Amino acid sequence: MISRSNGMAAVRAALLLWGAAAAAAGCGYQSCPPTRPGFLNVHLVPHTHDDVGWLKTVDQYYYGGVGGAGMGPGVCRGIGDGWMGDGGTESVGSGAVGWGLWGESILLSPSRRCPQARRFRTNHIVMTMGSDFHYENALLWFKNMDKLIDHVNARQSNGSRVHVLYSTPSCYLWELHRANLSWPVKTDDFFPYSDGPHQFWTGFFSSRPSLKRYERLSSSFLQICSQLEALVGSAARNGPYGTGGSAALRAAVAVMQHHDAVSGTERQHVANDYARQLAGGWAACQVLVANALSVLGGSKESFVFCEALNVSVCPITEAAESFSVILYNPLPRRILWPIRLPVNGTSYVVTDPDGRAVPSVVTRPRLPFHPPLLFQASAPAVGFSAFGVTRLSDTETPPSPPKPERPYEIENEYLRVLFDPITGLMSEIQNLEQGIVLPVTQSFYWYNASIGNEDSSQASGAYIFRPNSSHPIPVVGSGRVSTSVVKTPQLQELQQRFSPWCWQAVRLHAGRRFVELEWTVGPIPVEDGWGKEVISRFDTVLRSGGRFYTDSNGRQILERRRNYRPTWNLTQTEPVAGNYYPVNTRIFIKDDKVQLTVLTDRSQGGSSITDGSVELMVHRRLLYDDNRGVGEALLEGRQGALVRGTHRVLLERPQVAADGHRLMAQEMCDPSWGPPNLLGGAGIGGVPAFSALRSVLPPSVHLLTLSASGDGETELLLRLEHQFESGESRNGSQPVSIDLLVRPLWGGDPPSETPLWGRDPPTTTPLWAEPPSPLCGTEAPTYRSEL
């Protein structure tokens, strides 16, 4: 019997020999195993994954598999199964199951004995070998596959036309490319996924909303950290504030992309560990950012990161008489951003980088938050601005503000929002600039989570969304939403209290074309024995015709049709959950004249269950497990989670709507204030403003990546993205030509375009065409510059 350590050593040796053979044969597609013309070539793709955290933390999986056996890192190159057959539903350690039967089934003519072959257009088919947590005993797997390959290929001497080989996804696709066929194009996706009637995997779109927000903020902060590391170099990694870097946060954000991490489908202690890893990455990046800003700003201040602004807490702003606020903007254009800082004073003076006074005000909200200091701040493209804040002496108690006129109406230069004086709910939004008036009612509701019924025993859980009724229950019940209004030159805000665990502030900022809804939900009470799935719903008179639109990972916009799938006939068993889709950045409905768009600050589930309606699930707390392997109810601790988030609402003509929501989505993903606010305790010193760009990029071009590459000192990696789809904007969708002035800015060689799949230009025709020049809709070329 071979020990596990010896077995793993043998596998490593085999992989080394295979790697050496591949290197000798060539790189890229030249390293693919040979196939046989005229034969049915069966590409075996070893496939598994060791979940990067799920029932146990990512580190704990190195000390024991899901069933207790030891497990090391999985296969580097294979096929990912996404949500199909997810962890916990597969047996472990069954590497040899089914080999003999499967091997015999492909020995004879493919047309007679191999039904798989009839579903493929070429003489190449792919077979994924393995599933979740397999290859714990990798030696057993590969020994059995070796025997299978030898056994099947030996039958060729008796007339068999089947050839089996080890392969990879790239090698299989390369053979399809070589067949020179035209392939059908699938334009829809596979959402929403269901593994049975009443079993829609649409709950994870919204599970653990706080963790989803932390991931979004961490991704944005990593962008800032990477840009400053590229701009400053080693002085950012080792400087007056210590040793820092982006590697830890980059690794933690990468781990968070795992399908049981950002999805919220892990156990509670694993979610806590993900947050711990992100926090460690933030700490290292904060040192780097402080070092970089001290170099670019020419001064050394006592930088403080205000990490609890999401709960309106920041000790330095509440205690210091004078401080500075440094805003970093990672976007390639100047951004104006509303700033809210918790303070204890009643009056402050705010100055911009040129020393000019910036209008500011301290408000006194009735909601249970600290009073904020409000002002509008701007930061240049890929750069920072420093604003000075000084507290004025409180010589007397400030007078109570006068009772606002029109207490159920807020407005700015572009928008007006009306509220019903009887219910306290929003009743209408007006776009004053475009002459649009739309009746809109917005409120919070909750679906009673199913625990199973006579139709199905399926319960709502971390993965599954299954309400026990298609009609949600209003959070406010039969009562009235209590309201109060704040009106200042910088901001007009109506505050709403729906229940002891649900509040909202509806805001219009001066000079901005969006309605901001900051909601606070939780901890969700479950003492009544009912799990609750809380939504924010907008009801309008728009004739949307059963259609609504969501983004695909912040890029492509996909049309959704209620109770319909583009590529197969749907038998709908869940009229609500079966129409939920992932909303990464935005969802909208429209008719011929008006479009209502709601943008999110994190990934959420959303839908349009009735015409003219849009809903987004903001929070959920459940009492039962959904039997998908987690074995734990989604309670988020004994007390539950208190979550705060933001929706931005745009009301525009459909023809120009993309010009607004495309840029707004980037602002919400990469906010100019650089989460969290960076504050200095001694006022502004040194250089108060900086931009890495000589000129801003066009609005349609997004700076996807600016980071150190290679050794981190002599090479930069630059990726640009055209962020408009073809035809969605008269101006924004046009191709763009850009002159990259990298040599004058950093010094060194001009940038050269590099394919995304490697450092060097391809020596053979690539499977996917290179991005065209000039830059066109949603293209993202990569450039590399030697310094």
BELBEL-V376280 format. One record per pair of residues at least 24 apart in sequence whose ideal C-beta (glycine too) atoms are under 6 Angstrom apart, sorted by sequence separation. I is the first residue (numbers start at 1). GAP is how many residues later the second one is. D is the distance in whole Angstrom. If there is no record, write none. Layout:
<<I	GAP	D> <I	GAP	D>>
This chain:
<<50	24	5> <317	24	5> <318	24	6> <475	24	5> <619	24	5> <700	24	5> <49	25	5> <67	25	4> <252	25	4> <317	25	6> <318	25	6> <348	25	6> <350	25	5> <447	25	5> <580	25	5> <589	25	6> <48	26	5> <66	26	6> <252	26	5> <317	26	5> <318	26	5> <446	26	6> <756	26	5> <48	27	6> <222	27	5> <445	27	4> <446	27	6> <475	27	5> <580	27	5> <587	27	6> <222	28	6> <314	28	5> <342	28	4> <579	28	5> <753	28	5> <754	28	5> <46	29	5> <252	29	4> <445	29	6> <312	30	5> <342	30	6> <343	30	5> <554	30	5> <753	30	6> <754	30	5> <47	31	4> <222	31	5> <444	31	4> <550	31	5> <553	31	5> <554	31	5> <46	32	6> <47	32	5> <248	32	6> <249	32	3> <340	32	4> <341	32	5> <353	32	5> <700	32	5> <751	32	4> <45	33	6> <54	33	5> <248	33	4> <353	33	6> <550	33	5> <551	33	5> <576	33	6> <45	34	5> <219	34	6> <340	34	6> <551	34	5> <751	34	4> <218	35	5> <352	35	6> <551	35	5> <701	35	6> <51	36	5> <248	36	5> <249	36	5> <339	36	5> <700	36	6> <350	37	6> <351	37	4> <550	37	5> <737	37	4> <749	37	4> <338	38	6> <339	38	5> <698	38	5> <736	38	6> <748	38	5> <245	39	5> <246	39	6> <350	39	5> <549	39	5> <735	39	4> <736	39	5> <748	39	4> <244	40	5> <336	40	6> <337	40	6> <90	41	5> <92	41	5> <215	41	5> <348	41	6> <349	41	5> <548	41	5> <735	41	5> <746	41	6> <90	42	5> <95	42	6> <336	42	5> <93	43	6> <244	43	3> <245	43	6> <348	43	5> <742	43	5> <244	44	3> <334	44	6> <335	44	6> <601	44	5> <733	44	6> <87	45	4> <95	45	5> <99	45	5> <103	45	5> <242	45	5> <347	45	4> <544	45	4> <601	45	5> <85	46	6> <95	46	4> <126	46	5> <241	46	5> <334	46	5> <345	46	4> <215	47	5> <334	47	6> <542	47	6> <694	47	6> <96	48	5> <103	48	6> <107	48	5> <333	48	5> <346	48	5> <543	48	5> <79	49	5> <99	49	6> <103	49	6> <241	49	4> <332	49	5> <542	49	5> <598	49	5> <599	49	4> <241	50	5> <327	50	5> <329	50	4> <124	51	5> <598	51	6> <726	51	4> <236	52	5> <239	52	3> <327	52	4> <346	52	5> <725	52	5> <107	53	6> <597	53	4> <722	53	5> <724	53	6> <725	53	6> <240	54	6> <444	54	5> <722	54	6> <236	55	5> <596	55	6> <722	55	5> <106	56	5> <208	56	3> <236	56	4> <328	56	4> <424	56	5> <425	56	6> <722	56	6> <122	57	5> <207	57	3> <312	57	4> <423	57	6> <424	57	3> <595	57	6> <722	57	5> <312	58	4> <326	58	6> <327	58	5> <444	58	5> <204	59	4> <229	59	6> <424	59	5> <595	59	4> <721	59	4> <204	60	6> <211	60	6> <218	60	5> <225	60	4> <232	60	4> <235	60	5> <240	60	5> <326	60	5> <548	60	4> <204	61	5> <228	61	6> <662	61	6> <719	61	6> <324	62	5> <325	62	5> <595	62	4> <662	62	6> <208	63	6> <225	63	6> <232	63	5> <719	63	5> <214	64	6> <228	64	4> <324	64	5> <590	64	5> <597	64	5> <71	65	5> <599	65	6> <718	65	4> <323	66	6> <599	66	6> <66	67	5> <69	67	5> <544	67	5> <601	67	5> <717	67	6> <65	68	6> <322	68	5> <544	68	6> <599	69	6> <716	69	5> <40	70	5> <321	70	5> <542	70	4> <658	70	4> <659	70	5> <65	71	5> <541	71	6> <658	71	4> <715	71	6> <540	72	5> <659	73	6> <714	73	5> <539	74	5> <586	75	5> <538	76	5> <704	76	6> <40	77	6> <407	78	5> <537	78	4> <586	79	6> <535	80	5> <536	80	5> <585	80	4> <47	81	4> <404	81	5> <48	82	4> <410	82	4> <448	82	5> <449	82	3> <535	82	5> <536	82	5> <40	83	5> <41	83	5> <42	83	6> <43	83	5> <44	83	6> <45	83	5> <46	83	5> <47	83	5> <404	83	5> <46	84	6> <410	84	6> <449	84	6> <534	84	6> <42	85	6> <44	85	5> <534	85	5> <48	86	4> <446	86	4> <447	86	4> <48	87	4> <533	87	4> <446	88	5> <532	89	6> <79	90	5> <445	90	5> <77	91	5> <531	91	4> <444	92	6> <445	92	6> <531	92	5> <415	93	6> <526	95	6> <412	96	4> <442	96	5> <521	97	6> <522	97	6> <524	97	4> <526	97	6> <410	98	5> <412	98	5> <417	98	6> <440	98	6> <441	98	5> <521	98	5> <414	99	5> <440	100	5> <438	102	6> <439	102	5> <227	103	6> <224	104	5> <470	105	5> <224	106	5> <470	106	5> <223	107	5> <467	109	5> <83	110	5> <466	111	5> <465	112	4> <374	116	5> <523	116	5> <524	116	5> <374	117	5> <523	117	3> <366	118	5> <522	118	6> <522	119	5> <523	119	6> <522	120	4> <40	121	6> <522	121	5> <39	122	5> <40	122	5> <41	122	5> <42	122	5> <44	122	6> <45	122	6> <521	122	5> <363	123	5> <39	124	4> <43	124	3> <520	124	5> <519	126	6> <11	127	5> <36	127	4> <361	127	4> <11	128	5> <367	128	5> <518	128	5> <10	129	6> <43	129	5> <361	129	6> <366	129	6> <365	130	6> <517	130	5> <359	131	6> <7	132	4> <33	132	5> <516	132	6> <33	133	6> <514	134	4> <515	134	4> <367	136	5> <514	136	6> <32	139	4> <29	145	5> <438	156	6> <436	158	6> <461	161	6> <460	162	5> <464	162	4> <463	163	5> <461	164	5> <459	165	4> <461	165	2> <463	165	5> <459	167	6> <462	168	5> <338	171	5> <462	172	5> <449	173	5> <451	173	5> <265	197	5> <265	198	5> <52	203	5> <52	206	4> <54	206	4> <53	208	6> <51	209	6> <54	212	5> <55	212	6> <53	213	6> <57	213	5> <438	213	6> <436	215	6> <57	216	4> <53	217	5> <434	219	6> <431	220	5> <429	222	5> <555	223	6> <207	255	5> <198	258	4> <199	259	5> <204	259	5> <198	260	5> <203	260	6> <203	261	5> <201	262	5> <203	262	4> <202	263	4> <379	293	5> <388	295	5> <388	296	5> <386	298	5> <386	302	4> <385	304	5> <384	306	6> <383	307	5> <383	308	3> <383	309	6> <381	310	6> <382	310	4> <380	311	4> <382	311	5> <381	312	5> <381	315	5> <310	334	6> <337	335	5> <353	335	4> <337	336	5> <353	336	4> <335	337	4> <331	339	6> <330	340	5> <329	343	4> <327	345	6> <327	346	5> <328	346	4> <325	352	6> <326	352	4> <325	354	6> <323	356	5> <324	356	4> <323	358	6> <324	359	5> <324	360	5> <320	361	6> <322	361	5> <316	363	5> <333	363	5> <267	365	5> <332	365	4> <309	367	5> <307	369	5> <306	370	5> <305	371	6> <306	371	5> <332	371	4> <305	373	6> <306	373	6> <200	374	5> <198	375	5> <202	375	5> <303	375	6> <304	375	5> <197	376	4> <198	376	6> <200	377	4> <205	377	5> <303	377	6> <188	378	4> <200	378	5> <202	378	4> <301	379	4> <302	379	5> <301	381	6> <216	386	5> <299	386	4> <299	387	3> <192	388	6> <298	388	4> <213	389	4> <297	389	4> <298	389	5> <191	390	5> <212	390	4> <297	390	5> <212	391	5> <296	394	5> <206	398	5> <206	399	4> <205	400	3> <202	403	6> <209	410	6> <206	411	4> <206	414	6> <207	427	6> <210	431	5> <210	433	5> <209	434	5> <223	447	6> <220	450	5> <224	450	5> <221	454	6> <220	455	6> <217	458	4> <231	461	5> <230	476	5> <230	477	5> <230	478	5> <227	479	5> <229	479	5> <233	480	6> <226	481	4> <230	486	5> <89	540	6> <88	541	2> <87	542	6> <177	590	5>>
